[in-house]
Structures are given as structure tokens and as C-alpha cells.
Amino acid sequence: MTKSTAEVVVVGGGPAGLTAAIALAGAGIETALVAMPATHADNRTTALLARSVTALDVLAVWPGCAAQAAPLQRMRLIDDTARLWRAPEVCFEAAEIGLPAFGYNIENRHLLAAMQARAGSLPALSTIAAKAEAITIGDCEVAVRLDNDESIAAQLIVAADGRHSLCRAAAGIETECASYPQTALTFNLGHTRPHDNTSTEFHTASGPFTLVPLPGLRASLVFVVDPADVPRLIALDPSALAGEIERRSHSILGAIAIEAGRGVFPLATEIARCFGRNRVVLVGEAAHVMPPIGAQGLNLGLRDAATIAELVVAARRIGADVGAPELTARYEHMRRADVTSRSIVVDLLNRSLLSDFLPVQGARGLGLFLLDRIGPLRRAIMREGVAPAASAPLLMRGEAL
């Protein structure tokens, strides 16, 4: 078996793993990225919030994909439940809090291509196209055995290997899980009316129906439905499905054309009980999984990546062990409040849509009414949603490591 070493091994080549690897290697940390090439096209999109875009700009990733992204300048929330107590329509404007956009929506394939190009330009980063098969944790180092008869030893593993994380299991970290009676369908669409850089979220009795701008006359759709409706919807031919989407969107984007590639994802939440232990730290979906509401999931993962990179670089500067228990405990402390608060808010928002209990529906309607009418409250919520005060790593503030 061939053995090699690095200071840090990142396992997983999704956006969170690539961000961690680029941030570490860009600061001179000898980093190995273990990532298998994608075996299928990823037709999903990501709504990157403003601070995530700032971090990617600092890491010299954003210039490589900015032209493929659409700005999210406005967000509309529309109650489409037909219930007795309906919430008022609310529109949030990024300009109201001094931003050109809340963020940018981009197809994952463009984002990943820009990240991979940047990763390939960093001398301190080696990318290994292999699968991690086993993790061995010792007192002074951790080793990753690969399926190509190689082994890599390092001081720290950054686990970005998804919700079924091998690294998380090796570190002995358990998760808390819950499922929802919902399934998300995802599509990319063409349409005939301009979206005006406005994201529109219809709140239905089964969950959100969210149209998010893409460049030109295109948008992405996250369509949350009752699982019992899934077989009928996915069996529709493109023309019939386009008609269904146009009807549910009240034709606000005109005639719809469905693009190739459909995603189906049962909704669930899963949070690790610890984000760092035994020379392993968790980022992205290895640490937390939540419903696609409020563009929180991947943006949380990018904050994970920025935080661990900041901690490792700081430890390296003073000659400390970058996988020491003190560092992993510090990472856990820095990420826990952000992840927990976001997961609670997303859960409450989702469950309030599903509830048939009139007081819950009334409370939700009152909350949106107050947001619509009270400017300082609305602006405070917008700022916290885009730029959370409790978690602002250096990269998210536009500062290099």
C-alpha cells in the first residue's frame, strides 16, 4: 500500500468540501482532497447568500462563475393555502438593507466547475480521485485508506462526505434525525415572462412552491408536495408537467417549458450531536441536513468550511496541532449556535405550513403581517437571514486567512 501525508485531508468534493480545501490550501496548509468524480449530472441550483458570495470572492472562485448566476434582489412570500386565516403577501427588497442582492442563484454545475478550476491552481492542494474506504484514528494522527491501494495520514480530517458520512461514523459521532411527510421535487424551467430578479415562494398546505431566478428567462423550482402525489407528478410528460407548474404558479412567469433533469428528495432533518471529535470535524451535510427552505442548507455548509479553515490556519501560525481536541472542541462551540438556531427556524416555518391548528395558522399570519408593516423588524430579519450576527468567519467578512 502506498502511504502519503498531508496536514489536513478533506473527504468529499461537494461545495462545502471544495470550499474548505481551497481555503486551507490557499493559506498554505498542505491539503489532500479525496473526491470521486461525479457520475451523473447535477441539475440542482444553489441560492448563495451575500456572505457566501463574499467568501467565494475572497477565495478567487466567484469570478469564475459570476456570469452564470442571477441576482436575488427581491423575495415574495405568497399564502396560497386557501385556509380560513391567510397570511398577507410580503415582499422583501435587498435595497432596503443596502445590498444590491440578497444573494445569487446558480446551477451547481457552474459553481462546482469554478471551484474545481480554482482547486487545480493551488500548489498546496492535491486532489485524489478515489473513494475513502476506512478511517483509522490515532492519538497523534488520522489515516484514510482509499480504494486505490493508497493511504493518507494527516493531523485532521474535514468530513464533507454527506449525510451517510463514513468519517462521522469512524469518529463515533451520532445524529438526531426526524422526517417530514413531504417530498421535494426540483426542476429547472424556461418561461416567457421576465422574473425581474425576484424569488417567489408560494406557501401551500403541503409546503413551499418556490421559483428562484436563473439568468435570462429561466428559473429553478423547488416544489414540496405530499409523498402520495409524487408518482402522479413524476409520471407526467413534460407538456403536462409544465401546465401543472404554470397553474400552481398562477402564470406569474407565463408559459413554462420543463428542462431535462428532475430531482426527487424526501424531506428530513438530521443534526450531528457533535461537530468535531477524534481529529474529525464535520462540514455540510455530514454535520446537518435540513429542508430546502430559506436557502439555509448549503450556506450553513460554507460557513462550516470557512470556520474550520480559519481555526486551522490560526493554529498552524502558532505551531499548534491542527487536529488537537482543543481545536475540534472550539469548532463545535463556534458552529453549534448557528446550526441549531437555523434548524429550529426552518423546522418551525415548515411545520407552521403543515399545521391545521387554527392558532398556529393565526400566529404565522400575524408574524408575516408584522413583518410587512414594521420596517425596523423587517430589516432586522432580512439582515439576520443574509448575514447572521452569531456566525461571521473572516472569509464571510471579506478578509483573507
N, C-alpha and C positions, 0 to 999 in steps of 0.2 A: 504494500500500500504506500502510495506517495503521500508524504506529510509536508505541510507548509504552515506558515504562521502569519498572523496579522494582529494588529492591536484590537480591532473590532470586526466581527462578522455580522453582516446584515443578511437575514434569511427571508427572502420574499422580494419580488420585483414589481410590486404594485406601486401606486403613487406614494404611499407612506414610506415604504421601504426605500424606494429610489430617493425620496427627499432626504431621509436620514443618511443614506450613503453619500449623496452629493454634498450635504452639509459637512459631514465628517471629513471626507477626503478633501474637500475644498479648503478646509482649515489645516490640512497637512497630517491628518490622522490616517495611518496605514489601514485601509479598509478593504475587506473582501465582501463582495455582493454575490450571494448564492441565489440564482434565479433561473428557472427553466423558461425557455422561450414560449410565448403564448401559442396555444394550439388551435385557437379559434378567434374570430374577430370579436372585438368588444364594441358593441354598438351603443353602449350606455354613454351618458353625458354626466358631467360634474359641474355643479354650481359652486365655483370658488369664491368665497367671501373676500372682502377687500384686503384683510390682513394676510390671508393665504397668498393672494396675488403679490403683495409686498414682499413676502418671504421668497417666493419663486423668482421675483425680480432681482433680489439681492443675490440669489444663487445662480443668476445668469441663465435661468430656464425660461422665464416668461417671454423674453424677446423671440424665442424660437417657436412660440405658438400663439402669441397675442393676436395675430391676424385671423386665426381660426375661432376666436372667441367673440361672444356677443355680450355687450354690457347689460346689466340688470339695473335699470335706472328707476323703475317703479315696480311695486308689488301690490297686486289687488287681491283681496280676500272677499269671496262672494259666498253667502249662505245659499246653498241650493238644495236644502233638505226638505222644504215644504212642510216643516213642522209648525206647531202652534206658536212657539216662541222662536222667531228667526232673528239672527244677528244682522246688524246693518252692514252694508258693504263698506270696507275700509281700504283706503289706498295710501301706501307709504311712498314717499318721494326721497330718493337719496340726496337730492339737492337741499332738502330741509335740514340735514345734518352736515352740510358742507362737503359732500362726496360727489364725484362725478357718476359713481355707480355703487350699488351695494356689493357688487362682485361681477363675475363674468361666467357665463355658461359655455362649456367647451366639451367637445366629444373626447372621450377618454383616449381614443387612438392618437389624436393630435397631442394631447398632454403627455402621454407616455413616450411618443416619438421624440418630443423636445427634451424630456428628462433623460432618455437613453442616450441622445446625442451629447448632452452635457456630461453625463456619467462617463462616456467614452473619451472625453477630452481631459480627464483628471488623472495625472500620473500616480497619485496615491490610492487610486481605486482600481482594483482588479475584479472583473466580472467573470463568474464561473457558471457556465450553462450546465447545471446539474441539479439533482434533487437531494435534499437533506434526508438521510435515512435514519440517523441516530445521533443523539446528543449525549456526550459524556461530561459530567460536571465535576470538577475537582476543586480543591481549596484555592489554588492559585491560577487556574486557567479552565477554560471550557473548550471542548473539541467537537467539531461537527464532522461526522462521517458521511460521505457523499456516495451516490450510486455509480460513480465513475472510478471507484477504487482510489479516491483521494480522501485525505483528512486535513482539516484546517483547525489549528489551535489558536485561541485568542484569549484576551482578558475579559471580553464581554460579547454577548450575543444580543443583537437587536432583532427581536422576533416580529417580523412583518408577514408571517406566513398564514394569515387569515383565521377565520373562525374555528377551523379544525387544527389549530396550531400544534405541531409536533414539539416545538420549543417550549411552549407553555406547559404541555404535559410533562416534559422532561424536568422542568423546574418545579413541578409539584404544585402548580397554581390551578385552583379550581375556579369555576364560574357560576354565576347565578343567572338562570335562564327563565324566560317567560315567552309564550307565543300569543299571537293575536288571531282572532277569527277573520283574517284579512289576507289577501294576496295582492301584490303589486305587479301590474303589467307595465312594461316600458316599451316605448316606440319612439322613433324619430319621424317627423312629419314634414311634408311640404304643404303650403297653404297660399291662398290668393290675396288675403288682406294683410297689410303690414302689422307686425306685433308692437311696433313703436318702443322696442326695448322694455316691454312690460311683461312681467311674470304674473300670470293669473291663476289663482288657486280657488277652484270651486269646492266648497265643503259639502259633501253628500253624506247620506246616512251610513254609507259603507266605508267612508274615508275620503281623503282628498283626491281631487282630479286636477292635476297641476300642469299647466302649459308654460314652458320656460323657453325664452328666445334662443335661437341659434342665428348665425349670420345669414343675411338675406331673408327670403320668405320661407324660413324653416323654423321648427321648434321641436323640443323634446317633450314627451308626455310621460308623467308618472300617474298611473290610473289604478287606484286602490279599490278593490271590489271584494264582495263576498266570495269565498272559495267555490261555492256552488255555482257561481256564474262563470267561472274560468273556462270550463270545457266549451260552453257555447261561444264565448268571445274569441277564444283562440282558434275555433273551427271556422270562423267567418272568413270569407275570401277578402282580399284587400279592398275591393269596392264596397262591400257590405260593412266592413270594419270602419272604413273611412266615413261612411254615412252615420254609423253609430257614434263615432267620436264627434262628428260635426253636430249631431243632435245634442249630445251631452254638453258640448261647449257652447251651445246656443249660437253657433255660427259666428262667433266673435272674430275668428280668423278666416272666415269664408269657406270655400270648398277645400276639403282635405285630401291629400294623397299620402298613403302609407309607404314609407321606405322599407327596404329589406331589413330583416333582423328584428325579432321580438323577444323580450325578456319576460320571464315569469319568476317571481320571488315571493315565497311565503314570508309574511312579516313576523318578526320576533325581536326580542331584546336579549342581549347576553353581555354581562359585565364581569370582568375578571375580579376576583376577590383581592388580588394584589397585582400591581402593575410591574413590580420588579423584585426578583428574588434569585438567589443562587447563580449570580452572574448572567442573568437573563432579564431583559426589560421588554415589555410588550408595547407595540405601537399598532395603530389602525385596528382592523377587525380582530386581531389576536387579543386585543385589550377590551374592545367594546363593539357591539353590534346594536344598531337601533333602526327604527323605521325611517324611511326616506321623507322626513318631514322637517321643514325649516333648514335644509341644506347643512345639517349638523355633522353627519357621519364622517365624511372624508375630511372636512375641515378640522374636526377633532383629531383625526389621524395625523394631519400635517402639523398640528400643534404638538402632538406627541413627539414627532420626529424632530421638530425644532428644539424642543425642550431637552431631549436626551443628547442631541448634538452639542448644545450649549454646556451641559453638565460635563460631558466627556472632554471637551476642549479645555474647560476651566481646570479640570483635574489633571489633565496632561501638562498644563503650563506649570503646575507646582510639583510635578513629578509623582503624583499620586497614582494608585492603582485605579484604572478606569472601570474596573468591574467590582470594586470593593463593596461590601454591604452598605457602607455609608452612602455611596453614590446611588445604588438601586433604591435604598430607602428614601433618599432625597427626591428621586424621580417619582416614586409612589406618592409622596406628600405633595409635590407640585402638580401632579395631574389629577389627583382624586377629586378635588372640589369641582374642577371644570367638568369632568366627565359625569360626575354624579348629578350636578345641577342640570346639565343639558339633558341627561336621560330622563330626569324627573319631569322637566318641562315638556319634552316630546311625548312622554307617556300620558301626561295629563291632557295635552291637546288632542291626542289621538283618542283617548278614552272618552273625552267630552263629546266627540263627534258620534261615537258609537252608543252613548247612553240614551235610553228612552226615559230617564228620570227627569221630570219637568224642572225641578230646582237646578239640576246640573245644566240643562239647556238654557235656563234663565241666567245662571251665573256666567256662562260662556257668552251669551248675547250681551249682558251688561258689561262684561270686560271689554268686548270689542267696541261697544258704544262709547265707553270712557276713552279708549284709545283714539277713537275717531274725533272726539270732542275736546280732549285735554291735550293741548300741544306739547307742554313740557313732559308729560307722561309718555306720549307717543315717541318723542325724540329720544328719551332715555331708553325706552325699549329698543328702538332702532339701533342706537349706539351699542347697547349691550349685545344685541344679536349679531352685529357685524364685527365688533371689536370688544370682546369680553374683558372687563377690567381685571378679573381674577386670574387670567392666563395670558400674559403678553411676553413670550420669549423674545430675545433680541432680534431674531430674524423677522418676527412679525412686526417689530417696531422699525424695521428698515435698517438695522445695524448688523454689520458683518461680525462673524465669530472671531 
